[in-house]
Amino acid sequence: MRLPPLRHWLVGLVLSLALVWGAGALLLDSVQPVALDPALGRYVPQPGTTFHTRGEGFAVSTAGEHGMRGLPGGALPQGAKVVFWGDSFVEGLQVDDQDRMAQVFTQLASQAGLPVMGVGIGTGGDTLIDCIVKAPDYARVLTPVRLNVFVLGRISDVLPDNPRPCRANFFSTPAPHIEQADCPPSELSLRLAPALARLELGGLFHAYLRLRALAPRLSLGPVELQAMTTGAVPSADHDSAWDFLLDQARRSAGNQLLFLYLPMRPLPQNGAVSLSDPEGGTAQAFAAACARHKIPFLNLGPALTAHYQATGRFPRGFFNTPPGSGHLNEVGHRLVAQTLVQHLQEHPDALLAR
């Protein structure tokens, strides 16, 4: 049997690589370069860079001043602001910039005659504790702020003693306290990420992440795996920890703060749509703690349920994900903005400078 000429192998290799590159550029999330922001002392998405989301939703996002997304013209507005703090639910990479809760809030607030605009500061993987820690760093560039909205994508964020690497953590013993454990990006990633993003080499980056996560094992036999925890069970012992946490939130954001909880409902389960919140007990207990401290707590559950019952549309999920699960879609972001605008119309003193 005669082997094909070498040039055929080379042509096949080039065509295969081109196919892999095209598929990665079209179907994979792109690489997001980060840069150190001297005004914040933090690494943020590099201003002026564009991020394409493909794995969940199909959206485009541009990082503006201080790495914030969805800013008009990329510049941080100078007027009075309502700041949305949170994780990937606020970051909202699954929807386009104009469809995020902060930008929709700006539109609806203007229509309602509220003299404020929304700004979203979300980072995937962050918790409430991270937001409380970083808020003072952002205060000097955000001023004037009329309200800080801490968005809880999961109520377990308020529970102590669930440490996570490279994040700020909240502990209840020996006395309630917060510890920071920041992990800055490596010099190699800072140098390579801009080139990978510019050349749409997301596939290469994802392959690198997979390889780095591998744990080669040469020996035979069973492996002991550590069970994942879903958070502690709420109890009276959390009252003192929550008192500390809410005091820290107020120190970080002043008196202009509010908690907004996004339950994972409605959600298709076992051939039906569940409208109940399995974390509702924790949410109610934390809402009671907020009430003791005179801090508003908005549970978006009733709004999410009412919208589904009226329209049949889920606030989460996209055409390329399971229905009703995952991050907020355009419907969910709009419901957040609508709920907050309605709250501010009913409580106009919430926006008063103090």
Summary of the structure (lengths in Angstrom):
residues: 354
radius of gyration: 22.5
end to end distance: 85.1
largest distance: 85.1
contacts: 1041
relative contact order: 0.13
helix: 42%
strand: 17%
